[in-house]
């Protein structure tokens, strides 16, 4: 036997079957969403109750992060928080006076997140501490992301203050910031310890922000609950006129649909590619970025809903009457259904089409887009026809460009 064959025989004799240890485990998550008013009134126990009923050892060490713009509408908010916590010092221990932080989409940037992480570090927050975040959707996204990465996760208590955050993003399990020109490119799945929706915060919203949260309710109604869609259509005027009882019902029903989906979809952390609650969002995320945040998220969602409903109509998933009802509902809300960033480039290329590939990447490489199949039902499709997108944009431009 040649030396080479001897060497090979020796190597072959050393080959053993790989040994594999396989581990499998599950982690239960549970959190409450409370609906109330005047949350920091000393007579309101809702805030303190989440610690008592959530299984935390009290008193709980809490650091409040408050969106700065709220102070204009609620100048006594910080004092009310401090007073409330002093009244319930057996349950809550303030780590420091509440910290105000600038909010809005500009907060969803790496430097701003590092600054929030710094505030958590300065106050020696640990994994058994609580970061209580009071603000709108973008604020909760950024502050929540910071809290989710400090010590691999500080417990979060969210107090959403806008329609959009109370009926949608604030009650979910995701955090995110924007990077590289892409919406929510960096983020985590980090379920909150609890969420408290205080309807009084909604009274401070501008008419524009009041309306901008409503398309998210239509989004989930169109694909999950036809009765809710009909209720929304019947109550558009009341909602536009800032009827508080109608808005409370909208927020509650929409939040419940989101929570039901998280609990029953079998994929709350989105390991798969299907993301039903992102109906209309492949376009919405791109439109929002293309507009330079000139459009609110909910406004971009309204356009995305119409674009994908048009796609569903052309695929015969919904009939023309249903499409026109969806379109009319968005129009009746008074939210913009056009932005000039949707115009084609000089070459004829449509920048919004890039949103399809951005979405595909976000899903892990395999495109799954949710479209309505009738009202209250959905279907997942693996492609979006760019020619139909162009046709839908022409449709919107011809009807709404001059109304912007």
ZAMARGU-4260 file (C-alpha; in steps of 0.2 Angstrom, whole numbers, plus 5000, padded with zeros to 4 digits):
<rodrens>
0) 5000/5000/5000 | 5007/5017/4995 | 5011/5030/5009 | 4996/5041/5002 | 4984/5026/5004
5) 4990/5023/5021 | 4988/5041/5026 | 4970/5041/5019 | 4966/5025/5028 | 4972/5032/5045
10) 4962/5048/5042 | 4947/5038/5037 | 4948/5028/5053 | 4947/5044/5063 | 4931/5049/5056
15) 4917/5047/5068 | 4899/5051/5067 | 4895/5069/5073 | 4887/5071/5090 | 4873/5083/5090
20) 4864/5090/5106 | 4847/5096/5101 | 4838/5108/5113 | 4820/5114/5112 | 4811/5125/5124
25) 4797/5137/5125 | 4795/5153/5135 | 4777/5159/5140 | 4773/5178/5138 | 4759/5187/5146
30) 4755/5205/5147 | 4739/5215/5150 | 4732/5230/5140 | 4722/5242/5151 | 4710/5255/5145
35) 4707/5269/5156 | 4707/5288/5159 | 4717/5300/5169 | 4729/5287/5173 | 4740/5297/5186
40) 4725/5302/5196 | 4729/5296/5214 | 4711/5288/5214 | 4715/5278/5199 | 4724/5262/5203
45) 4726/5255/5186 | 4745/5260/5184 | 4750/5252/5201 | 4739/5237/5198 | 4749/5231/5183
50) 4764/5228/5195 | 4754/5220/5208 | 4745/5208/5196 | 4760/5206/5184 | 4769/5196/5197
55) 4783/5208/5200 | 4791/5210/5217 | 4786/5227/5224 | 4791/5241/5226 | 4797/5241/5208
60) 4811/5252/5202 | 4804/5263/5188 | 4812/5276/5176 | 4799/5286/5166 | 4804/5292/5149
65) 4792/5305/5143 | 4790/5312/5125 | 4794/5330/5126 | 4780/5336/5115 | 4767/5330/5128
70) 4772/5343/5140 | 4765/5357/5130 | 4748/5349/5131 | 4750/5342/5149 | 4762/5354/5158
75) 4759/5346/5174 | 4762/5328/5168 | 4779/5326/5176 | 4773/5332/5193 | 4757/5321/5192
80) 4768/5306/5189 | 4780/5310/5203 | 4765/5313/5215 | 4756/5297/5210 | 4772/5287/5213
85) 4775/5295/5230 | 4757/5291/5235 | 4760/5272/5230 | 4778/5271/5236 | 4774/5254/5243
90) 4772/5248/5224 | 4783/5260/5214 | 4800/5267/5218 | 4806/5281/5206 | 4824/5278/5199
95) 4825/5296/5195 | 4814/5311/5191 | 4805/5307/5174 | 4816/5311/5159 | 4809/5320/5144
100) 4815/5315/5127 | 4812/5323/5110 | 4800/5311/5100 | 4794/5309/5082 | 4802/5299/5068
105) 4819/5308/5071 | 4821/5298/5087 | 4822/5282/5077 | 4840/5284/5073 | 4855/5276/5081
110) 4862/5291/5090 | 4846/5295/5098 | 4844/5277/5104 | 4862/5277/5111 | 4857/5293/5121
115) 4842/5283/5128 | 4853/5268/5133 | 4865/5281/5141 | 4850/5287/5152 | 4846/5270/5157
120) 4864/5266/5162 | 4866/5283/5171 | 4852/5277/5182 | 4858/5260/5185 | 4843/5251/5177
125) 4844/5232/5178 | 4834/5218/5171 | 4822/5219/5186 | 4819/5237/5183 | 4805/5245/5173
130) 4807/5258/5159 | 4790/5266/5158 | 4788/5275/5141 | 4775/5288/5138 | 4773/5294/5120
135) 4768/5291/5102 | 4772/5276/5091 | 4789/5282/5085 | 4794/5286/5103 | 4789/5269/5109
140) 4798/5261/5094 | 4814/5269/5098 | 4814/5270/5117 | 4807/5252/5117 | 4822/5246/5106
145) 4834/5255/5118 | 4826/5246/5133 | 4826/5229/5124 | 4845/5229/5121 | 4851/5236/5138
150) 4856/5221/5148 | 4847/5211/5134 | 4831/5217/5140 | 4824/5229/5153 | 4805/5227/5157
155) 4795/5239/5148 | 4778/5247/5153 | 4771/5257/5138 | 4758/5272/5139 | 4754/5275/5121
160) 4748/5293/5118 | 4742/5293/5100 | 4728/5284/5091 | 4740/5275/5080 | 4750/5268/5095
165) 4735/5264/5106 | 4726/5254/5092 | 4741/5246/5084 | 4760/5248/5087 | 4760/5251/5106
170) 4750/5235/5110 | 4762/5224/5100 | 4778/5215/5103 | 4790/5224/5091 | 4802/5238/5093
175) 4812/5246/5078 | 4822/5261/5072 | 4826/5267/5054 | 4843/5264/5046 | 4851/5265/5028
180) 4835/5273/5021 | 4824/5258/5027 | 4809/5259/5038 | 4811/5249/5054 | 4827/5241/5048
185) 4835/5237/5065 | 4823/5231/5079 | 4819/5217/5091 | 4804/5207/5097 | 4802/5212/5115
190) 4784/5210/5123 | 4780/5223/5135 | 4777/5220/5154 | 4760/5229/5152 | 4752/5242/5141
195) 4740/5256/5148 | 4730/5266/5135 | 4724/5282/5143 | 4711/5290/5132 | 4714/5307/5139
200) 4730/5308/5130 | 4721/5308/5113 | 4712/5324/5117 | 4729/5333/5114 | 4731/5327/5096
205) 4730/5338/5081 | 4715/5334/5069 | 4728/5327/5058 | 4736/5315/5071 | 4718/5310/5077
210) 4714/5304/5059 | 4731/5297/5055 | 4728/5282/5067 | 4712/5277/5059 | 4718/5269/5043
215) 4727/5255/5054 | 4709/5251/5061 | 4703/5249/5043 | 4718/5239/5039 | 4714/5225/5051
220) 4695/5226/5049 | 4697/5224/5030 | 4707/5207/5032 | 4700/5201/5048 | 4683/5208/5053
225) 4669/5213/5041 | 4658/5219/5055 | 4671/5230/5061 | 4673/5237/5044 | 4655/5241/5043
230) 4655/5249/5060 | 4670/5260/5054 | 4661/5266/5038 | 4645/5270/5048 | 4655/5280/5061
235) 4667/5290/5050 | 4658/5306/5053 | 4658/5304/5071 | 4677/5299/5071 | 4681/5314/5060
240) 4671/5325/5072 | 4682/5319/5087 | 4668/5309/5095 | 4677/5302/5110 | 4666/5287/5113
245) 4668/5282/5095 | 4686/5283/5096 | 4687/5273/5112 | 4677/5259/5104 | 4689/5260/5088
250) 4704/5259/5099 | 4698/5245/5110 | 4691/5234/5095 | 4707/5237/5084 | 4719/5233/5099
255) 4709/5217/5103 | 4711/5211/5085 | 4729/5214/5086 | 4731/5205/5102 | 4721/5190/5096
260) 4732/5189/5081 | 4748/5189/5092 | 4740/5175/5103 | 4733/5164/5089 | 4743/5166/5074
265) 4756/5153/5080 | 4770/5165/5074 | 4770/5180/5086 | 4789/5183/5083 | 4787/5182/5064
270) 4799/5167/5060 | 4789/5163/5045 | 4786/5175/5030 | 4768/5179/5031 | 4764/5195/5040
275) 4745/5198/5039 | 4745/5213/5050 | 4756/5222/5037 | 4743/5223/5024 | 4746/5238/5014
280) 4763/5241/5022 | 4776/5235/5009 | 4770/5252/5000 | 4767/5262/5016 | 4785/5260/5023
285) 4792/5265/5007 | 4780/5279/5004 | 4784/5286/5022 | 4803/5286/5019 | 4801/5293/5001
290) 4791/5307/5008 | 4805/5312/5020 | 4792/5309/5034 | 4781/5322/5026 | 4767/5309/5028
295) 4762/5302/5044 | 4764/5283/5045 | 4745/5281/5046 | 4743/5292/5031 | 4755/5281/5021
300) 4746/5266/5027 | 4730/5273/5019 | 4738/5274/5002 | 4746/5257/5004 | 4728/5250/5008
305) 4721/5257/4992 | 4736/5251/4982 | 4735/5233/4988 | 4716/5234/4987 | 4717/5239/4969
310) 4729/5224/4967 | 4716/5213/4975 | 4703/5220/4963 | 4713/5216/4948 | 4716/5199/4954
315) 4697/5196/4956 | 4700/5193/4975 | 4687/5207/4978 | 4675/5215/4967 | 4675/5233/4960
320) 4661/5238/4973 | 4672/5232/4987 | 4687/5241/4981 | 4677/5257/4978 | 4670/5256/4996
325) 4688/5254/5003 | 4693/5269/4992 | 4678/5280/4998 | 4681/5276/5016 | 4699/5282/5015
330) 4693/5297/5005 | 4680/5301/5018 | 4692/5301/5032 | 4701/5316/5024 | 4718/5308/5024
335) 4729/5312/5009 | 4729/5298/4996 | 4743/5306/4985 | 4760/5312/4988 | 4772/5319/4974
340) 4786/5307/4979 | 4775/5294/4971 | 4778/5301/4954 | 4790/5292/4942 | 4807/5297/4939
345) 4812/5305/4922 | 4817/5288/4916 | 4799/5282/4920 | 4805/5271/4934 | 4794/5270/4949
350) 4804/5272/4965 | 4790/5264/4976 | 4793/5247/4967 | 4809/5246/4977 | 4798/5244/4992
355) 4793/5226/4986 | 4811/5221/4987 | 4814/5230/5004 | 4799/5220/5010 | 4805/5204/5003
360) 4822/5206/5012 | 4812/5211/5028 | 4803/5194/5027 | 4819/5184/5025 | 4819/5183/5006
365) 4803/5175/5002 | 4789/5187/4997 | 4772/5185/5005 | 4760/5200/5004 | 4743/5200/5012
370) 4728/5205/5001 | 4710/5205/5005 | 4699/5191/4999 | 4682/5198/5001 | 4679/5209/5016
375) 4685/5201/5033 | 4696/5188/5025 | 4714/5188/5018 | 4725/5178/5006 | 4744/5178/5005
380) 4752/5181/4988 | 4770/5178/4982 | 4771/5192/4970 | 4765/5210/4967 | 4763/5215/4949
385) 4772/5231/4945 | 4761/5236/4931 | 4746/5235/4942 | 4755/5246/4954 | 4758/5259/4940
390) 4740/5258/4935 | 4734/5261/4953 | 4746/5276/4955 | 4739/5283/4939 | 4722/5280/4946
395) 4726/5289/4962 | 4736/5303/4954 | 4721/5307/4942 | 4709/5309/4957 | 4719/5316/4971
400) 4735/5325/4966 | 4726/5341/4965 | 4718/5339/4982 | 4734/5338/4992
</rodrens>
